[in-house]
Amino acid sequence: MPLAIDAKRRAVYASTSEEYGMLNPAGPYSVIAYDLDTGERRWQQQFLPAGAEREAACASIAQTDCRNLFSMGTAPLIHTFPDGRQLLLAGQKWGYVYALDPDAGGRVVWRNKVSTGGDMGGVLYGLASDGARVYVPVSDVDLPAP
């Protein structure tokens, strides 16, 4: 997965896949910020839901064995608003886009479900921004038409 370089904050952001067994909810992490100069980890955010929520999500999607559903499907994107404020955005195969505050330890500002999601679907490939809007690629390939 490509990285995002944040020259302003001297940071590198990475999004990750979950380990297939989901046995370690404390890690790996979904989005990780590293110091650009030292490589030290600054903060991390985990988007693997806890037990009951995870099981319900897996049961709601027929075409999944749930080993890959919660992996991040996009590289992080630094979105700059017209007023100069910035958020870090990342997409997940579960169908969510997350907005993180890079100045507050990756605190989640919002999340929005934009697709059904699945092992081979959800939010995949590259997010884009034109400064006013965010464009989200959706690939719900496992869903029946329409």
Phi, psi and omega per residue, in radians:
M1 nan 2.297 3.102
P2 -1.087 2.758 3.135
L3 -1.784 2.866 3.001
A4 -2.038 2.261 3.112
I5 -1.730 2.252 3.127
D6 -1.987 1.607 -3.096
A7 -1.131 -0.597 -3.124
K8 -1.068 -0.750 -3.092
R9 -1.749 0.007 -3.101
R10 0.945 0.926 -3.092
A11 -2.321 2.747 3.002
V12 -2.153 2.304 -3.136
Y13 -1.967 2.365 3.117
A14 -2.232 2.464 2.979
S15 -1.905 2.669 -2.969
T16 -2.292 2.998 2.963
S17 -1.714 2.752 3.053
E18 -1.472 2.696 3.048
E19 -1.292 2.464 -2.933
Y20 -1.024 -0.509 -3.116
G21 -1.429 -0.252 -3.074
M22 0.880 0.592 -3.092
L23 -1.501 -0.228 -3.046
N24 -2.148 1.372 -3.097
P25 -1.102 -0.238 3.108
A26 -1.424 -0.126 -3.140
G27 2.993 2.872 0.012
P28 -1.142 3.035 -3.072
Y29 -1.779 2.707 -3.104
S30 -1.347 -0.749 3.089
V31 -2.317 2.295 -3.097
I32 -2.240 2.385 3.050
A33 -1.876 2.261 3.098
Y34 -2.045 2.609 3.027
D35 -1.233 2.215 -3.078
L36 -1.121 -0.543 -3.066
D37 -1.545 -0.639 -3.047
T38 -1.873 -0.342 -3.077
G39 1.428 -0.022 3.132
E40 -1.205 2.527 3.093
R41 -1.286 2.258 3.107
R42 -1.639 -0.832 -3.139
W43 -2.795 2.929 3.094
Q44 -2.625 2.690 3.074
Q45 -2.268 2.421 3.126
Q46 -1.969 2.257 3.120
F47 -2.012 0.346 3.022
L48 -1.424 2.010 -3.114
P49 -1.162 2.724 3.131
A50 -1.294 2.906 -3.039
G51 -0.464 -1.280 -3.026
A52 -1.132 -0.726 3.118
E53 -1.141 -0.716 3.120
R54 -1.096 -0.803 -3.132
E55 -1.109 -0.698 3.116
A56 -1.137 -0.728 3.120
A57 -1.100 -0.745 3.141
C58 -1.130 -0.723 -3.125
A59 -1.187 -0.468 -3.081
S60 -1.379 -0.237 -3.126
I61 -1.994 1.913 -3.017
A62 -1.144 -0.622 -3.023
Q63 -1.637 0.836 3.140
T64 -2.505 2.547 2.921
D65 -1.749 0.049 2.981
C66 1.223 0.245 3.114
R67 -1.461 -0.327 -3.011
N68 -2.182 -0.063 -3.003
L69 -1.047 -0.621 -3.015
F70 -1.705 0.108 3.086
S71 -1.200 2.641 3.054
M72 -1.330 2.404 -3.064
G73 -1.898 0.003 -3.137
T74 -2.378 2.764 2.931
A75 -1.272 2.640 3.064
P76 -1.095 2.652 3.114
L77 -2.262 2.267 3.046
I78 -1.535 1.960 -3.123
H79 -1.755 2.146 3.125
T80 -1.839 2.144 3.114
F81 -1.391 2.826 3.136
P82 -0.968 -0.501 3.139
D83 -1.458 0.040 3.120
G84 1.641 -0.243 3.101
R85 -1.128 2.537 -3.110
Q86 -2.202 2.528 2.984
L87 -2.264 2.648 3.060
L88 -1.729 2.170 -3.104
L89 -1.922 2.527 3.080
A90 -2.588 2.510 -3.125
G91 -1.910 2.634 -3.055
Q92 -2.190 2.564 3.121
K93 -1.091 -0.339 3.087
W94 -1.239 -0.181 3.074
G95 1.838 0.104 -3.112
Y96 -1.750 2.590 2.876
V97 -1.965 2.310 -3.131
Y98 -1.963 2.464 3.024
A99 -1.980 2.171 -3.110
L100 -2.031 2.565 3.075
D101 -1.602 1.875 -3.099
P102 -1.195 -0.272 3.127
D103 -1.632 -0.037 -3.122
A104 -2.211 0.733 3.068
G105 1.143 0.457 3.120
G106 1.373 0.352 3.128
R107 -0.959 2.380 3.128
V108 -1.293 2.120 3.114
V109 -1.540 -0.767 3.057
W110 -2.792 2.869 2.962
R111 -2.443 2.578 -3.088
N112 -2.436 2.185 3.106
K113 -1.454 2.030 -3.055
V114 -1.986 -0.083 3.104
S115 -2.697 2.940 3.115
T116 -1.182 -0.760 3.125
G117 1.535 2.919 3.133
G118 2.919 3.057 -3.119
D119 -1.014 -0.658 -3.120
M120 -1.946 0.275 -3.063
G121 -2.343 -2.599 -3.102
G122 1.378 -2.571 3.131
V123 -1.573 1.973 -3.069
L124 -2.259 2.681 3.039
Y125 1.300 -2.323 -2.935
G126 -1.924 2.200 2.948
L127 -1.219 2.728 3.088
A128 -2.478 2.777 3.140
S129 -2.515 2.503 3.039
D130 -1.916 0.243 -3.128
G131 1.670 -0.515 3.114
A132 -1.902 -0.601 -3.085
R133 -2.212 2.764 3.010
V134 -1.967 2.340 3.134
Y135 -1.874 2.257 -3.003
V136 -2.077 2.088 3.092
P137 -1.382 2.261 -3.131
V138 -2.062 2.354 -3.137
S139 -2.347 1.257 3.101
D140 -1.506 1.137 -3.025
V141 -1.240 -0.375 -3.084
D142 -1.500 -0.012 -3.086
L143 -1.572 2.474 3.087
P144 -1.212 2.679 3.106
A145 -1.213 2.648 0.058
P146 -1.470 nan nan
